[in-house]
Amino acid sequence: MCLNRGPSGVETAATRFGQPAIRDIEIPVTAETLNYWQTLADRRVAEVLLLLRRSSGRYLLHTKAFYPQGAYRLLTGGIHAGEDLIEAAEREAMEETGLTVLPTRFVGILHQRFAHAADAFDFTSYLIELVEQGGVLGVHDVHEQIVGFCEVDIEGLRRSADELQALEGRWADWGAIRAAGHRFAAELLARASGEARGRV
């Protein structure tokens, strides 16, 4: 019997916050990277990717103590098995930023297949846009090892994707995986921004 270990509330989120764009991609990785993700299979097969828009209108990125110098990315967080999607996004936002947020749009679903030779691991990122409502920016969960934040516009998301994609050595696969979500986010946010301008 196959068990659904993804989030609950996906259809409800789509009804409340809009139908998400859906994309399937395959990312070639090393055997070491594939093995790493497969070892996480029992506890992490999906994540929320947070497009947290601050009062400036720009999107929040972060970096961690062990990341390559200058590597910033969008916030993400694992979804517990059966956890409500929107509740997971709100929880992760509070844990990683200390900010209260208002979910405003279900932006996209990115189905990723990390592939090496004949083996693969499937992983899904749910892109949720949230707007800052209050609080003071700071990390509530010290285990996250977040050491810095910055804010970028849509073009900045594209640059971040390029910088992540350009990482080399042991960070190359990680950068490629993270770049995919940033490109998808930038594409969808730009499309929505263009549609909004077209209605003015």
N, C-alpha and C positions, 0 to 999 in steps of 0.2 A: 504494500500500500504506500502511495506517495503522500507525504505530508507537506502542507503548505507552510513554509517557515517565513514567508514574507509578511509585510505589515497588513493589518486590517484597515478598513476605512478608505481604501483607495477610490472606490466608486463614489462614496459620499464626498470625498475631497474634490473629485471631478465635478460633481453636481454643485457644490458650494463655491468652488474657486476656479472653475473653467476646465474644459477638456484639455489634457496635456498633449503636447506633441510627443510622438513615440519614435525612437530610433534604435536600430540594432547595429552594433559594430563589432568587429573582431580586432583584437590587439595582439600582435605576436609578442611573446615574452620568452625569457629564458626558462630553463627547467627549474632553476632555483626559485624564480619568482612564482611560477605555477605551483610549486610545492608549498610555498608560503601561504598562498591563498587557499589551497586545498586543506591545509591544516586549520584554517579558520572556518571551514564549512559548517561546523556544528554550531557556531555562535554568530557568524556574520555572513549573510548572503545578500544583504541589501543595506543601503544607507540613504539618509537624507542629505542632499546637497543644498546648502542654504544660500539663497541670494538675498542677503540681509541688507536692505536699503536703509541707510542712515538719513538723518534729517538734512544732510547736504545733498541728498539725491544720488549719492555714490554708493558703491557696494563694498562690503567689508571683506578684506582678506586678512590672513594671519600667517605667522611663521612660528616654528617650534625650535627648541634649543638644539635639536639634533639634525635639523634640515640643512641642506647646502646653503652657503652664504647667499643671502639675497633672494631665497626662494620663498615666495608668498603664494597662497592659494585660498580659494573659497573654503568656508567652514563645511565640514561634513561630520556625520556621526552615525554609528551603527544603529539599526532598528532592531529592537528585541522581537523575538518570535511572537507574532500575533499582536504586537503593539499598534495602536492607532497611528496612522501616518502623520497627521497634523499634530497630534500630541507629541510624537517623537521629534518633530521639527521644533516645536516650542521648548521642549525639554533640552535639546541640544543647544539651542540658542542661549538659554539661561546658563547652562553649565559652562559654556565656552566663552560667553561674553558678559554675563551678568545683566543683559538688557531684556526688558519685557518687549515683546514683539506682537504684531498683528499679522497673521497670514493673510495675504491678499490674492495670490494667484498660484495655481498648480501649473507650473511652467512646462515641465517635460518629464519623460521617463526614458532613461538611457540604459538599454540592455547591452551589457558588455560581455564578450567572450574572450577570456585571456587564454591564448592558444600556444601550445608548443608541440611540435610534431603531430602525433595523432591524438594528443590529450588536450583537455580544455577545462576551464572553470567558468561558470556563468555567474555574473554579478550585476545587480541592478542599482542604479542611482535615481532617486526621485528628487527632481528639482522643484523646490518650493520658494516662492518669493515672499519675504516678510518685511514689514516696515517697522522700524524702531518706534517704540511708544514711550519709553522711559528707562530709568536706571542709569547706572554709571558703568562705562565700559571697563571690564576687568574680568579676569578668569576666576570662576568659582571652583572649578575642579583642577587642583594643582597637578594632578596626575597627567593632565593633558600636555604639560610642558610648553604651553604657549608663551612666547616671550616678546611678541610684537604684533601690532595691527597696522594696516593701512587701508585707505579707501581709494577705489578706482571707478572710472566710468566704464561704459561698454567697450570703448577702444582699449582701455586699460586691461579689461578682461582678455581681449585678444592678445595683447602683449604678454600678459601672464601665461597664456596658453603657449605662446611661442617660446618663452623662457623655460617653461617646464619641459616642453618637448626637446629642447636643446641640451638638457642635462645629460651627462655622460657617465660612464663607469657603472658602479653599482646602483646609481640613482636613475639610470636611463629608463628602465621599465616603469618605475614609479612615476617619473616625469611624464612619460607617454600616457599612462593611465589617467593621471590627474589632468593632463592637458585636454583630453577628450571631453571631459565634463565642462571645462571652461569654454571651449569652442562652441559646444552645443548651447550653453547658457548665453554666450555673447550673440550667437546667431538668433536665438529666439527672442532675447530682449531687444535686439535691434529691429527685428521684424515687428514686434509689438509697438515699439516707439514710432516706427514709420507709419504703422496703421493709425496710431493715435494722432499723429500730425496730419494725416490725410483726412481725418474727421473734423479738423478745426476749420 
